[in-house]
Amino acid sequence: MGGQTVSWKARSTDEAGGSTSPEELIAAAHAACFSMALSSGLSKEGHPPDELKTSATVTFQPGEGIVKIALAVEGNVPGIDAAAFQTAAEVAKENCPVSKALAGVPEITLAATLA
């Protein structure tokens, strides 16, 4: 983690003071894994992306844990339409290793758009 401070304050307030939370680390890992899976899948179908911008937002509820993860991706992918991009994104969401590890999260949403 390169010296990154992890704290409860980062988890429970908007004033993290330069630290991060376990949920932010999970979000970063999920976004990265999903992006790699999507890029790989698109490339295998003959549509290597010029760019993918992915974010993940993790919702944590004290006493319940992680209750939702919202993935969002915007892609610049030549030669593909929105429906094919959405399908590829759904496949990546279901099959990236981090998504599989997070299968116990009650809700994982995906918004996929072409630039």
N, CA, C and O atoms as a printed pandas DataFrame, in Angstrom:
     atom_number atom_name residue_name chain_id  residue_number  x_coord  y_coord  z_coord
0              1         N          MET        A               1    0.825   -1.193    0.000
1              2        CA          MET        A               1    0.000    0.000    0.000
2              3         C          MET        A               1    0.867    1.253    0.000
3              4         O          MET        A               1    0.339    2.365    0.010
4              5         N          GLY        A               2    2.150    1.097   -0.011
5              6        CA          GLY        A               2    3.016    2.252   -0.150
6              7         C          GLY        A               2    2.912    3.261    0.968
7              8         O          GLY        A               2    3.063    4.458    0.723
8              9         N          GLY        A               3    2.662    2.829    2.168
9             10        CA          GLY        A               3    2.599    3.749    3.296
10            11         C          GLY        A               3    1.265    4.450    3.462
11            12         O          GLY        A               3    1.163    5.384    4.257
12            13         N          GLN        A               4    0.247    4.031    2.742
13            14        CA          GLN        A               4   -1.076    4.638    2.857
14            15         C          GLN        A               4   -1.678    4.286    4.213
15            16         O          GLN        A               4   -1.702    3.119    4.604
16            17         N          THR        A               5   -2.160    5.289    4.921
17            18        CA          THR        A               5   -2.796    5.081    6.214
18            19         C          THR        A               5   -4.233    4.618    6.010
19            20         O          THR        A               5   -4.968    5.188    5.202
20            21         N          VAL        A               6   -4.626    3.590    6.740
21            22        CA          VAL        A               6   -5.995    3.084    6.712
22            23         C          VAL        A               6   -6.606    3.388    8.070
23            24         O          VAL        A               6   -6.005    3.088    9.101
24            25         N          SER        A               7   -7.810    3.989    8.082
25            26        CA          SER        A               7   -8.386    4.378    9.367
26            27         C          SER        A               7   -9.901    4.229    9.386
27            28         O          SER        A               7  -10.557    4.211    8.345
28            29         N          TRP        A               8  -10.440    4.122   10.605
29            30        CA          TRP        A               8  -11.887    4.096   10.783
30            31         C          TRP        A               8  -12.487    5.439   10.385
31            32         O          TRP        A               8  -13.582    5.483    9.823
32            33         N          LYS        A               9  -11.786    6.535   10.669
33            34        CA          LYS        A               9  -12.291    7.864   10.332
34            35         C          LYS        A               9  -12.554    7.971    8.827
35            36         O          LYS        A               9  -13.548    8.568    8.414
36            37         N          ALA        A              10  -11.678    7.400    8.017
37            38        CA          ALA        A              10  -11.874    7.426    6.567
38            39         C          ALA        A              10  -13.125    6.649    6.177
39            40         O          ALA        A              10  -13.763    6.961    5.172
40            41         N          ARG        A              11  -13.470    5.662    6.948
41            42        CA          ARG        A              11  -14.644    4.832    6.683
42            43         C          ARG        A              11  -15.929    5.547    7.087
43            44         O          ARG        A              11  -16.970    5.360    6.458
44            45         N          SER        A              12  -15.861    6.352    8.118
45            46        CA          SER        A              12  -17.092    6.841    8.727
46            47         C          SER        A              12  -17.342    8.339    8.595
47            48         O          SER        A              12  -18.384    8.818    9.041
48            49         N          THR        A              13  -16.417    9.097    7.995
49            50        CA          THR        A              13  -16.633   10.536    7.835
50            51         C          THR        A              13  -16.145   10.985    6.466
51            52         O          THR        A              13  -15.467   10.244    5.754
52            53         N          ASP        A              14  -16.500   12.204    6.119
53            54        CA          ASP        A              14  -16.008   12.789    4.868
54            55         C          ASP        A              14  -14.656   13.455    5.060
55            56         O          ASP        A              14  -14.055   13.925    4.094
56            57         N          GLU        A              15  -14.170   13.501    6.293
57            58        CA          GLU        A              15  -12.897   14.146    6.596
58            59         C          GLU        A              15  -11.853   13.086    6.910
59            60         O          GLU        A              15  -11.504   12.871    8.071
60            61         N          ALA        A              16  -11.361   12.432    5.881
61            62        CA          ALA        A              16  -10.443   11.313    6.059
62            63         C          ALA        A              16   -9.046   11.755    6.455
63            64         O          ALA        A              16   -8.275   10.954    6.984
64            65         N          GLY        A              17   -8.706   13.008    6.212
65            66        CA          GLY        A              17   -7.394   13.492    6.617
66            67         C          GLY        A              17   -6.240   12.779    5.924
67            68         O          GLY        A              17   -5.208   12.534    6.549
68            69         N          GLY        A              18   -6.392   12.442    4.655
69            70        CA          GLY        A              18   -5.310   11.804    3.915
70            71         C          GLY        A              18   -5.220   10.301    4.071
71            72         O          GLY        A              18   -4.319    9.677    3.510
72            73         N          SER        A              19   -6.126    9.710    4.815
73            74        CA          SER        A              19   -6.106    8.252    4.969
74            75         C          SER        A              19   -7.191    7.636    4.089
75            76         O          SER        A              19   -8.008    8.343    3.499
76            77         N          THR        A              20   -7.182    6.338    4.017
77            78        CA          THR        A              20   -8.158    5.617    3.206
78            79         C          THR        A              20   -8.859    4.577    4.071
79            80         O          THR        A              20   -8.498    4.373    5.231
80            81         N          SER        A              21   -9.846    3.932    3.504
81            82        CA          SER        A              21  -10.583    2.894    4.224
82            83         C          SER        A              21  -10.438    1.573    3.481
83            84         O          SER        A              21  -10.064    1.561    2.308
84            85         N          PRO        A              22  -10.727    0.464    4.149
85            86        CA          PRO        A              22  -10.716   -0.817    3.446
86            87         C          PRO        A              22  -11.675   -0.823    2.253
87            88         O          PRO        A              22  -11.399   -1.461    1.237
88            89         N          GLU        A              23  -12.786   -0.122    2.374
89            90        CA          GLU        A              23  -13.761   -0.080    1.283
90            91         C          GLU        A              23  -13.196    0.637    0.055
91            92         O          GLU        A              23  -13.459    0.225   -1.075
92            93         N          GLU        A              24  -12.423    1.705    0.266
93            94        CA          GLU        A              24  -11.797    2.392   -0.866
94            95         C          GLU        A              24  -10.777    1.487   -1.552
95            96         O          GLU        A              24  -10.641    1.512   -2.775
96            97         N          LEU        A              25  -10.074    0.702   -0.771
97            98        CA          LEU        A              25   -9.106   -0.232   -1.350
98            99         C          LEU        A              25   -9.817   -1.324   -2.148
99           100         O          LEU        A              25   -9.348   -1.722   -3.214
100          101         N          ILE        A              26  -10.946   -1.808   -1.633
101          102        CA          ILE        A              26  -11.739   -2.794   -2.371
102          103         C          ILE        A              26  -12.258   -2.178   -3.667
103          104         O          ILE        A              26  -12.228   -2.821   -4.716
104          105         N          ALA        A              27  -12.734   -0.933   -3.600
105          106        CA          ALA        A              27  -13.226   -0.257   -4.800
106          107         C          ALA        A              27  -12.127   -0.137   -5.850
107          108         O          ALA        A              27  -12.365   -0.389   -7.031
108          109         N          ALA        A              28  -10.941    0.241   -5.431
109          110        CA          ALA        A              28   -9.825    0.381   -6.374
110          111         C          ALA        A              28   -9.474   -0.960   -7.009
111          112         O          ALA        A              28   -9.246   -1.043   -8.216
112          113         N          ALA        A              29   -9.432   -2.004   -6.193
113          114        CA          ALA        A              29   -9.115   -3.337   -6.716
114          115         C          ALA        A              29  -10.194   -3.809   -7.687
115          116         O          ALA        A              29   -9.886   -4.394   -8.726
116          117         N          HIS        A              30  -11.452   -3.558   -7.352
117          118        CA          HIS        A              30  -12.551   -4.002   -8.205
118          119         C          HIS        A              30  -12.528   -3.258   -9.539
119          120         O          HIS        A              30  -12.678   -3.873  -10.595
120          121         N          ALA        A              31  -12.343   -1.943   -9.495
121          122        CA          ALA        A              31  -12.293   -1.158  -10.728
122          123         C          ALA        A              31  -11.148   -1.612  -11.628
123          124         O          ALA        A              31  -11.321   -1.744  -12.840
124          125         N          ALA        A              32   -9.985   -1.850  -11.041
125          126        CA          ALA        A              32   -8.821   -2.274  -11.832
126          127         C          ALA        A              32   -9.037   -3.653  -12.444
127          128         O          ALA        A              32   -8.762   -3.857  -13.626
128          129         N          CYS        A              33   -9.520   -4.585  -11.659
129          130        CA          CYS        A              33   -9.741   -5.951  -12.142
130          131         C          CYS        A              33  -10.805   -5.970  -13.235
131          132         O          CYS        A              33  -10.627   -6.617  -14.267
132          133         N          PHE        A              34  -11.898   -5.269  -13.012
133          134        CA          PHE        A              34  -12.969   -5.185  -13.999
134          135         C          PHE        A              34  -12.448   -4.597  -15.307
135          136         O          PHE        A              34  -12.743   -5.116  -16.384
136          137         N          SER        A              35  -11.675   -3.516  -15.215
137          138        CA          SER        A              35  -11.130   -2.874  -16.417
138          139         C          SER        A              35  -10.242   -3.821  -17.206
139          140         O          SER        A              35  -10.317   -3.876  -18.434
140          141         N          MET        A              36   -9.402   -4.565  -16.499
141          142        CA          MET        A              36   -8.525   -5.516  -17.188
142          143         C          MET        A              36   -9.332   -6.630  -17.847
143          144         O          MET        A              36   -9.029   -7.041  -18.967
144          145         N          ALA        A              37  -10.358   -7.118  -17.154
145          146        CA          ALA        A              37  -11.197   -8.177  -17.723
146          147         C          ALA        A              37  -11.960   -7.664  -18.946
147          148         O          ALA        A              37  -12.072   -8.368  -19.950
148          149         N          LEU        A              38  -12.480   -6.449  -18.861
149          150        CA          LEU        A              38  -13.220   -5.876  -19.983
150          151         C          LEU        A              38  -12.294   -5.639  -21.176
151          152         O          LEU        A              38  -12.644   -5.972  -22.308
152          153         N          SER        A              39  -11.136   -5.077  -20.931
153          154        CA          SER        A              39  -10.167   -4.842  -22.004
154          155         C          SER        A              39   -9.775   -6.147  -22.687
155          156         O          SER        A              39   -9.705   -6.219  -23.914
156          157         N          SER        A              40   -9.524   -7.165  -21.893
157          158        CA          SER        A              40   -9.153   -8.469  -22.439
158          159         C          SER        A              40  -10.287   -9.053  -23.282
159          160         O          SER        A              40  -10.058   -9.540  -24.390
160          161         N          GLY        A              41  -11.501   -9.002  -22.755
161          162        CA          GLY        A              41  -12.646   -9.544  -23.480
162          163         C          GLY        A              41  -12.900   -8.814  -24.785
163          164         O          GLY        A              41  -13.148   -9.445  -25.813
164          165         N          LEU        A              42  -12.840   -7.490  -24.755
165          166        CA          LEU        A              42  -13.038   -6.707  -25.971
166          167         C          LEU        A              42  -11.951   -7.005  -26.999
167          168         O          LEU        A              42  -12.231   -7.139  -28.190
168          169         N          SER        A              43  -10.720   -7.107  -26.532
169          170        CA          SER        A              43   -9.594   -7.390  -27.433
170          171         C          SER        A              43   -9.741   -8.758  -28.086
171          172         O          SER        A              43   -9.462   -8.914  -29.275
172          173         N          LYS        A              44  -10.177   -9.746  -27.315
173          174        CA          LYS        A              44  -10.379  -11.090  -27.866
174          175         C          LYS        A              44  -11.467  -11.109  -28.930
175          176         O          LYS        A              44  -11.452  -11.955  -29.824
176          177         N          GLU        A              45  -12.409  -10.177  -28.835
177          178        CA          GLU        A              45  -13.492  -10.076  -29.820
178          179         C          GLU        A              45  -13.105   -9.185  -31.004
179          180         O          GLU        A              45  -13.926   -8.913  -31.880
180          181         N          GLY        A              46  -11.850   -8.737  -31.019
181          182        CA          GLY        A              46  -11.377   -7.912  -32.130
182          183         C          GLY        A              46  -11.635   -6.430  -31.988
183          184         O          GLY        A              46  -11.555   -5.687  -32.966
184          185         N          HIS        A              47  -11.949   -5.985  -30.759
185          186        CA          HIS        A              47  -12.244   -4.578  -30.505
186          187         C          HIS        A              47  -11.413   -4.055  -29.330
187          188         O          HIS        A              47  -11.969   -3.733  -28.280
188          189         N          PRO        A              48  -10.098   -3.967  -29.492
189          190        CA          PRO        A              48   -9.299   -3.452  -28.376
190          191         C          PRO        A              48   -9.696   -2.006  -28.057
191          192         O          PRO        A              48   -9.791   -1.179  -28.964
192          193         N          PRO        A              49   -9.922   -1.704  -26.803
193          194        CA          PRO        A              49  -10.351   -0.350  -26.449
194          195         C          PRO        A              49   -9.207    0.656  -26.571
195          196         O          PRO        A              49   -8.055    0.350  -26.261
196          197         N          ASP        A              50   -9.549    1.862  -27.028
197          198        CA          ASP        A              50   -8.586    2.958  -26.990
198          199         C          ASP        A              50   -8.453    3.469  -25.564
199          200         O          ASP        A              50   -7.375    3.880  -25.135
200          201         N          GLU        A              51   -9.580    3.439  -24.827
201          202        CA          GLU        A              51   -9.566    3.938  -23.449
202          203         C          GLU        A              51  -10.768    3.385  -22.691
203          204         O          GLU        A              51  -11.867    3.281  -23.235
204          205         N          LEU        A              52  -10.543    3.035  -21.436
205          206        CA          LEU        A              52  -11.610    2.675  -20.502
206          207         C          LEU        A              52  -11.410    3.501  -19.243
207          208         O          LEU        A              52  -10.321    3.506  -18.668
208          209         N          LYS        A              53  -12.446    4.195  -18.814
209          210        CA          LYS        A              53  -12.410    4.944  -17.556
210          211         C          LYS        A              53  -13.407    4.267  -16.620
211          212         O          LYS        A              53  -14.615    4.298  -16.855
212          213         N          THR        A              54  -12.891    3.662  -15.568
213          214        CA          THR        A              54  -13.736    2.884  -14.661
214          215         C          THR        A              54  -13.661    3.444  -13.251
215          216         O          THR        A              54  -12.593    3.835  -12.779
216          217         N          SER        A              55  -14.808    3.478  -12.587
217          218        CA          SER        A              55  -14.848    3.825  -11.166
218          219         C          SER        A              55  -15.687    2.781  -10.442
219          220         O          SER        A              55  -16.546    2.128  -11.034
220          221         N          ALA        A              56  -15.421    2.642   -9.165
221          222        CA          ALA        A              56  -16.218    1.763   -8.311
222          223         C          ALA        A              56  -16.472    2.503   -7.008
223          224         O          ALA        A              56  -15.558    3.076   -6.416
224          225         N          THR        A              57  -17.711    2.485   -6.574
225          226        CA          THR        A              57  -18.085    3.112   -5.315
226          227         C          THR        A              57  -18.647    2.032   -4.401
227          228         O          THR        A              57  -19.598    1.335   -4.754
228          229         N          VAL        A              58  -18.049    1.904   -3.227
229          230        CA          VAL        A              58  -18.467    0.889   -2.260
230          231         C          VAL        A              58  -19.284    1.568   -1.166
231          232         O          VAL        A              58  -18.854    2.565   -0.585
232          233         N          THR        A              59  -20.465    1.021   -0.890
233          234        CA          THR        A              59  -21.314    1.531    0.185
234          235         C          THR        A              59  -21.179    0.624    1.395
235          236         O          THR        A              59  -21.453   -0.574    1.322
236          237         N          PHE        A              60  -20.752    1.208    2.514
237          238        CA          PHE        A              60  -20.553    0.485    3.771
238          239         C          PHE        A              60  -21.593    0.948    4.776
239          240         O          PHE        A              60  -21.787    2.149    4.962
240          241         N          GLN        A              61  -22.261    0.006    5.423
241          242        CA          GLN        A              61  -23.213    0.307    6.486
242          243         C          GLN        A              61  -22.710   -0.322    7.779
243          244         O          GLN        A              61  -22.582   -1.544    7.856
244          245         N          PRO        A              62  -22.418    0.496    8.809
245          246        CA          PRO        A              62  -21.982   -0.084   10.083
246          247         C          PRO        A              62  -22.989   -1.128   10.567
247          248         O          PRO        A              62  -24.199   -0.911   10.515
248          249         N          GLY        A              63  -22.487   -2.227   11.023
249          250        CA          GLY        A              63  -23.324   -3.314   11.504
250          251         C          GLY        A              63  -23.762   -4.280   10.416
251          252         O          GLY        A              63  -24.176   -5.401   10.711
252          253         N          GLU        A              64  -23.675   -3.853    9.156
253          254        CA          GLU        A              64  -24.062   -4.712    8.035
254          255         C          GLU        A              64  -22.883   -5.056    7.141
255          256         O          GLU        A              64  -22.832   -6.144    6.568
256          257         N          GLY        A              65  -21.941   -4.141    7.021
257          258        CA          GLY        A              65  -20.797   -4.347    6.134
258          259         C          GLY        A              65  -21.021   -3.683    4.793
259          260         O          GLY        A              65  -21.729   -2.680    4.695
260          261         N          ILE        A              66  -20.418   -4.244    3.767
261          262        CA          ILE        A              66  -20.567   -3.703    2.421
262          263         C          ILE        A              66  -21.914   -4.153    1.872
263          264         O          ILE        A              66  -22.192   -5.349    1.775
264          265         N          VAL        A              67  -22.750   -3.175    1.514
265          266        CA          VAL        A              67  -24.098   -3.489    1.047
266          267         C          VAL        A              67  -24.287   -3.233   -0.443
267          268         O          VAL        A              67  -25.265   -3.689   -1.035
268          269         N          LYS        A              68  -23.346   -2.501   -1.054
269          270        CA          LYS        A              68  -23.495   -2.204   -2.479
270          271         C          LYS        A              68  -22.155   -1.795   -3.067
271          272         O          LYS        A              68  -21.337   -1.150   -2.411
272          273         N          ILE        A              69  -21.951   -2.184   -4.313
273          274        CA          ILE        A              69  -20.827   -1.694   -5.102
274          275         C          ILE        A              69  -21.399   -1.233   -6.434
275          276         O          ILE        A              69  -22.111   -1.978   -7.108
276          277         N          ALA        A              70  -21.084   -0.004   -6.805
277          278        CA          ALA        A              70  -21.533    0.545   -8.083
278          279         C          ALA        A              70  -20.325    0.715   -8.997
279          280         O          ALA        A              70  -19.455    1.548   -8.746
280          281         N          LEU        A              71  -20.284   -0.078  -10.049
281          282        CA          LEU        A              71  -19.248    0.051  -11.071
282          283         C          LEU        A              71  -19.771    0.956  -12.180
283          284         O          LEU        A              71  -20.943    0.883  -12.552
284          285         N          ALA        A              72  -18.902    1.802  -12.701
285          286        CA          ALA        A              72  -19.244    2.638  -13.851
286          287         C          ALA        A              72  -18.053    2.646  -14.791
287          288         O          ALA        A              72  -16.913    2.828  -14.364
288          289         N          VAL        A              73  -18.323    2.448  -16.066
289          290        CA          VAL        A              73  -17.251    2.451  -17.062
290          291         C          VAL        A              73  -17.691    3.254  -18.275
291          292         O          VAL        A              73  -18.820    3.132  -18.751
292          293         N          GLU        A              74  -16.779    4.070  -18.758
293          294        CA          GLU        A              74  -16.967    4.782  -20.016
294          295         C          GLU        A              74  -15.846    4.341  -20.932
295          296         O          GLU        A              74  -14.672    4.419  -20.569
296          297         N          GLY        A              75  -16.201    3.880  -22.110
297          298        CA          GLY        A              75  -15.194    3.347  -23.010
298          299         C          GLY        A              75  -15.153    4.022  -24.358
299          300         O          GLY        A              75  -16.173    4.459  -24.891
300          301         N          ASN        A              76  -13.964    4.098  -24.892
301          302        CA          ASN        A              76  -13.758    4.524  -26.269
302          303         C          ASN        A              76  -13.273    3.280  -27.002
303          304         O          ASN        A              76  -12.102    2.911  -26.921
304          305         N          VAL        A              77  -14.192    2.642  -27.715
305          306        CA          VAL        A              77  -13.912    1.351  -28.346
306          307         C          VAL        A              77  -14.346    1.416  -29.811
307          308         O          VAL        A              77  -15.537    1.321  -30.109
308          309         N          PRO        A              78  -13.394    1.576  -30.717
309          310        CA          PRO        A              78  -13.746    1.651  -32.136
310          311         C          PRO        A              78  -14.419    0.369  -32.636
311          312         O          PRO        A              78  -14.027   -0.741  -32.274
312          313         N          GLY        A              79  -15.438    0.551  -33.475
313          314        CA          GLY        A              79  -16.055   -0.579  -34.151
314          315         C          GLY        A              79  -17.042   -1.383  -33.336
315          316         O          GLY        A              79  -17.364   -2.511  -33.708
316          317         N          ILE        A              80  -17.533   -0.838  -32.232
317          318        CA          ILE        A              80  -18.475   -1.583  -31.395
318          319         C          ILE        A              80  -19.667   -0.679  -31.079
319          320         O          ILE        A              80  -19.510    0.533  -30.936
320          321         N          ASP        A              81  -20.850   -1.267  -30.971
321          322        CA          ASP        A              81  -22.019   -0.469  -30.613
322          323         C          ASP        A              81  -22.296   -0.579  -29.113
323          324         O          ASP        A              81  -21.677   -1.377  -28.410
324          325         N          ALA        A              82  -23.235    0.236  -28.642
325          326        CA          ALA        A              82  -23.528    0.306  -27.207
326          327         C          ALA        A              82  -24.003   -1.030  -26.646
327          328         O          ALA        A              82  -23.637   -1.393  -25.527
328          329         N          ALA        A              83  -24.808   -1.764  -27.402
329          330        CA          ALA        A              83  -25.320   -3.052  -26.915
330          331         C          ALA        A              83  -24.193   -4.064  -26.740
331          332         O          ALA        A              83  -24.148   -4.781  -25.741
332          333         N          ALA        A              84  -23.292   -4.123  -27.704
333          334        CA          ALA        A              84  -22.160   -5.053  -27.596
334          335         C          ALA        A              84  -21.228   -4.653  -26.462
335          336         O          ALA        A              84  -20.673   -5.509  -25.773
336          337         N          PHE        A              85  -21.058   -3.346  -26.272
337          338        CA          PHE        A              85  -20.220   -2.875  -25.166
338          339         C          PHE        A              85  -20.845   -3.256  -23.825
339          340         O          PHE        A              85  -20.147   -3.712  -22.920
340          341         N          GLN        A              86  -22.153   -3.070  -23.699
341          342        CA          GLN        A              86  -22.857   -3.436  -22.466
342          343         C          GLN        A              86  -22.712   -4.928  -22.186
343          344         O          GLN        A              86  -22.462   -5.325  -21.048
344          345         N          THR        A              87  -22.866   -5.748  -23.209
345          346        CA          THR        A              87  -22.721   -7.197  -23.043
346          347         C          THR        A              87  -21.319   -7.558  -22.580
347          348         O          THR        A              87  -21.151   -8.360  -21.661
348          349         N          ALA        A              88  -20.317   -6.969  -23.212
349          350        CA          ALA        A              88  -18.928   -7.240  -22.814
350          351         C          ALA        A              88  -18.673   -6.793  -21.382
351          352         O          ALA        A              88  -17.962   -7.463  -20.632
352          353         N          ALA        A              89  -19.256   -5.656  -21.002
353          354        CA          ALA        A              89  -19.080   -5.152  -19.636
354          355         C          ALA        A              89  -19.741   -6.083  -18.620
355          356         O          ALA        A              89  -19.180   -6.335  -17.553
356          357         N          GLU        A              90  -20.921   -6.590  -18.943
357          358        CA          GLU        A              90  -21.606   -7.523  -18.036
358          359         C          GLU        A              90  -20.796   -8.807  -17.860
359          360         O          GLU        A              90  -20.690   -9.330  -16.751
360          361         N          VAL        A              91  -20.231   -9.310  -18.946
361          362        CA          VAL        A              91  -19.396  -10.515  -18.867
362          363         C          VAL        A              91  -18.181  -10.251  -17.984
363          364         O          VAL        A              91  -17.821  -11.086  -17.154
364          365         N          ALA        A              92  -17.550   -9.095  -18.159
365          366        CA          ALA        A              92  -16.388   -8.748  -17.330
366          367         C          ALA        A              92  -16.784   -8.627  -15.861
367          368         O          ALA        A              92  -16.060   -9.087  -14.979
368          369         N          LYS        A              93  -17.930   -8.011  -15.602
369          370        CA          LYS        A              93  -18.409   -7.849  -14.217
370          371         C          LYS        A              93  -18.621   -9.205  -13.550
371          372         O          LYS        A              93  -18.270   -9.385  -12.383
372          373         N          GLU        A              94  -19.184  -10.141  -14.271
373          374        CA          GLU        A              94  -19.470  -11.454  -13.697
374          375         C          GLU        A              94  -18.231  -12.329  -13.546
375          376         O          GLU        A              94  -18.205  -13.220  -12.697
376          377         N          ASN        A              95  -17.214  -12.089  -14.350
377          378        CA          ASN        A              95  -16.095  -13.021  -14.402
378          379         C          ASN        A              95  -14.758  -12.516  -13.895
379          380         O          ASN        A              95  -13.826  -13.309  -13.770
380          381         N          CYS        A              96  -14.623  -11.229  -13.597
381          382        CA          CYS        A              96  -13.322  -10.803  -13.076
382          383         C          CYS        A              96  -13.141  -11.416  -11.678
383          384         O          CYS        A              96  -14.113  -11.549  -10.935
384          385         N          PRO        A              97  -11.917  -11.787  -11.319
385          386        CA          PRO        A              97  -11.681  -12.458  -10.044
386          387         C          PRO        A              97  -12.157  -11.672   -8.820
387          388         O          PRO        A              97  -12.616  -12.268   -7.845
388          389         N          VAL        A              98  -12.053  -10.351   -8.860
389          390        CA          VAL        A              98  -12.498   -9.571   -7.701
390          391         C          VAL        A              98  -14.020   -9.610   -7.598
391          392         O          VAL        A              98  -14.552   -9.714   -6.493
392          393         N          SER        A              99  -14.727   -9.530   -8.714
393          394        CA          SER        A              99  -16.192   -9.672   -8.673
394          395         C          SER        A              99  -16.586  -11.004   -8.054
395          396         O          SER        A              99  -17.501  -11.073   -7.233
396          397         N          LYS        A             100  -15.895  -12.053   -8.452
397          398        CA          LYS        A             100  -16.192  -13.374   -7.895
398          399         C          LYS        A             100  -15.920  -13.418   -6.398
399          400         O          LYS        A             100  -16.678  -14.028   -5.644
400          401         N          ALA        A             101  -14.840  -12.774   -5.965
401          402        CA          ALA        A             101  -14.513  -12.750   -4.539
402          403         C          ALA        A             101  -15.546  -11.955   -3.745
403          404         O          ALA        A             101  -15.744  -12.204   -2.556
404          405         N          LEU        A             102  -16.200  -11.004   -4.400
405          406        CA          LEU        A             102  -17.186  -10.153   -3.728
406          407         C          LEU        A             102  -18.620  -10.631   -3.949
407          408         O          LEU        A             102  -19.561   -9.857   -3.773
408          409         N          ALA        A             103  -18.791  -11.868   -4.324
409          410        CA          ALA        A             103  -20.117  -12.406   -4.646
410          411         C          ALA        A             103  -21.113  -12.295   -3.496
411          412         O          ALA        A             103  -22.320  -12.314   -3.735
412          413         N          GLY        A             104  -20.644  -12.180   -2.269
413          414        CA          GLY        A             104  -21.537  -12.070   -1.125
414          415         C          GLY        A             104  -22.120  -10.683   -0.920
415          416         O          GLY        A             104  -22.982  -10.502   -0.060
416          417         N          VAL        A             105  -21.669   -9.698   -1.688
417          418        CA          VAL        A             105  -22.217   -8.345   -1.579
418          419         C          VAL        A             105  -23.635   -8.366   -2.155
419          420         O          VAL        A             105  -23.836   -8.840   -3.273
420          421         N          PRO        A             106  -24.624   -7.855   -1.401
421          422        CA          PRO        A             106  -26.011   -7.957   -1.846
422          423         C          PRO        A             106  -26.308   -7.335   -3.213
423          424         O          PRO        A             106  -27.163   -7.837   -3.943
424          425         N          GLU        A             107  -25.615   -6.250   -3.567
425          426        CA          GLU        A             107  -25.933   -5.570   -4.826
426          427         C          GLU        A             107  -24.659   -5.039   -5.472
427          428         O          GLU        A             107  -23.914   -4.273   -4.860
428          429         N          ILE        A             108  -24.418   -5.448   -6.700
429          430        CA          ILE        A             108  -23.329   -4.890   -7.500
430          431         C          ILE        A             108  -23.950   -4.425   -8.804
431          432         O          ILE        A             108  -24.436   -5.232   -9.597
432          433         N          THR        A             109  -23.931   -3.104   -9.019
433          434        CA          THR        A             109  -24.538   -2.529  -10.214
434          435         C          THR        A             109  -23.459   -2.160  -11.226
435          436         O          THR        A             109  -22.276   -2.075  -10.898
436          437         N          LEU        A             110  -23.897   -1.945  -12.462
437          438        CA          LEU        A             110  -22.977   -1.581  -13.535
438          439         C          LEU        A             110  -23.646   -0.586  -14.462
439          440         O          LEU        A             110  -24.766   -0.806  -14.923
440          441         N          ALA        A             111  -22.951    0.511  -14.733
441          442        CA          ALA        A             111  -23.354    1.468  -15.763
442          443         C          ALA        A             111  -22.237    1.493  -16.789
443          444         O          ALA        A             111  -21.101    1.840  -16.463
444          445         N          ALA        A             112  -22.547    1.127  -18.031
445          446        CA          ALA        A             112  -21.538    1.066  -19.091
446          447         C          ALA        A             112  -21.968    1.955  -20.247
447          448         O          ALA        A             112  -23.054    1.781  -20.800
448          449         N          THR        A             113  -21.115    2.910  -20.613
449          450        CA          THR        A             113  -21.418    3.822  -21.708
450          451         C          THR        A             113  -20.217    3.960  -22.629
451          452         O          THR        A             113  -19.068    3.859  -22.200
452          453         N          LEU        A             114  -20.505    4.191  -23.890
453          454        CA          LEU        A             114  -19.450    4.483  -24.856
454          455         C          LEU        A             114  -19.260    5.991  -24.926
455          456         O          LEU        A             114  -20.219    6.757  -24.836
456          457         N          ALA        A             115  -18.012    6.401  -25.087
457          458        CA          ALA        A             115  -17.709    7.837  -25.177
458          459         C          ALA        A             115  -18.083    8.359  -26.543
459          460         O          ALA        A             115  -17.906    9.546  -26.820
